[in-house]
Amino acid sequence: MKRNTVLLIIGVAILLFWAITTRNMAVNQKQKVEQLQAQVDSLQSENFILQTQLGRYELTLEYLEKENPKAALQASNYMNHETE
């Protein structure tokens, strides 16, 4: 009888340890997912800002090509060859 009680207590302790460990792993995974989602959101916002700025530069260069082709060529050559 005492042996069964000891085995039962050991079994319950093992199950309790397993349940707590599994719960902690799930909480950690949820926190990691939330952290990564926040990072993705931040990168998407930053990418939007940079894409908008890039579009403005492209429109400005197109305008300059119409208004002053020589200056547009100089700006394009500088951007492509002098800023690396």
C-alpha positions as CSV (number, residue, x, y, z in Angstrom):
1,M,0.0,0.0,0.0
2,K,2.8,2.4,0.9
3,R,4.6,1.6,-2.3
4,N,1.5,2.5,-4.4
5,T,1.2,5.8,-2.5
6,V,4.8,6.6,-3.1
7,L,4.5,5.7,-6.8
8,L,1.3,7.8,-7.1
9,I,3.0,10.8,-5.5
10,I,6.0,10.5,-7.8
11,G,3.7,10.2,-10.8
12,V,1.7,13.2,-9.8
13,A,4.9,15.2,-9.2
14,I,6.2,14.2,-12.7
15,L,2.9,15.2,-14.3
16,L,2.8,18.5,-12.5
17,F,6.4,19.3,-13.5
18,W,5.6,18.4,-17.1
19,A,2.4,20.5,-17.1
20,I,4.3,23.6,-15.7
21,T,7.1,23.2,-18.1
22,T,4.7,22.9,-21.1
23,R,2.8,25.9,-19.9
24,N,6.0,28.0,-19.5
25,M,7.2,27.0,-23.0
26,A,3.8,28.0,-24.5
27,V,4.0,31.4,-22.7
28,N,7.6,31.9,-23.9
29,Q,6.5,31.1,-27.5
30,K,3.6,33.5,-27.3
31,Q,5.9,36.3,-26.1
32,K,8.4,35.5,-28.9
33,V,5.6,35.7,-31.5
34,E,4.4,39.0,-30.1
35,Q,7.9,40.4,-30.2
36,L,8.5,39.3,-33.7
37,Q,5.1,40.7,-34.8
38,A,6.0,44.1,-33.3
39,Q,9.3,44.0,-35.2
40,V,7.5,43.1,-38.5
41,D,5.1,46.0,-37.9
42,S,8.0,48.4,-37.3
43,L,9.9,47.2,-40.4
44,Q,6.7,47.5,-42.5
45,S,6.3,51.1,-41.3
46,E,9.9,52.0,-42.0
47,N,9.7,50.4,-45.4
48,F,6.6,52.4,-46.3
49,I,8.3,55.6,-45.3
50,L,11.4,54.7,-47.4
51,Q,9.3,53.7,-50.4
52,T,7.5,57.0,-50.3
53,Q,10.7,58.9,-50.1
54,L,12.1,56.8,-53.0
55,G,9.0,57.6,-55.1
56,R,9.5,61.4,-54.4
57,Y,13.1,61.2,-55.6
58,E,12.1,59.3,-58.8
59,L,9.4,61.9,-59.5
60,T,11.9,64.7,-58.9
61,L,14.4,63.2,-61.3
62,E,11.7,62.7,-63.9
63,Y,10.7,66.4,-63.5
64,L,14.4,67.4,-63.7
65,E,14.9,65.4,-66.9
66,K,12.1,67.5,-68.6
67,E,13.2,70.8,-67.2
68,N,17.0,70.5,-67.3
69,P,18.2,67.3,-69.0
70,K,21.9,68.2,-68.4
71,A,21.4,68.6,-64.7
72,A,19.3,65.4,-64.6
73,L,22.1,63.5,-66.3
74,Q,24.7,64.9,-63.9
75,A,22.5,63.9,-60.9
76,S,21.9,60.5,-62.3
77,N,25.6,59.9,-63.0
78,Y,26.6,61.2,-59.5
79,M,24.0,58.9,-57.9
80,N,25.1,55.8,-59.9
81,H,28.8,56.3,-59.7
82,E,29.9,58.6,-56.9
83,T,27.8,57.4,-54.0
84,E,28.9,53.7,-53.7
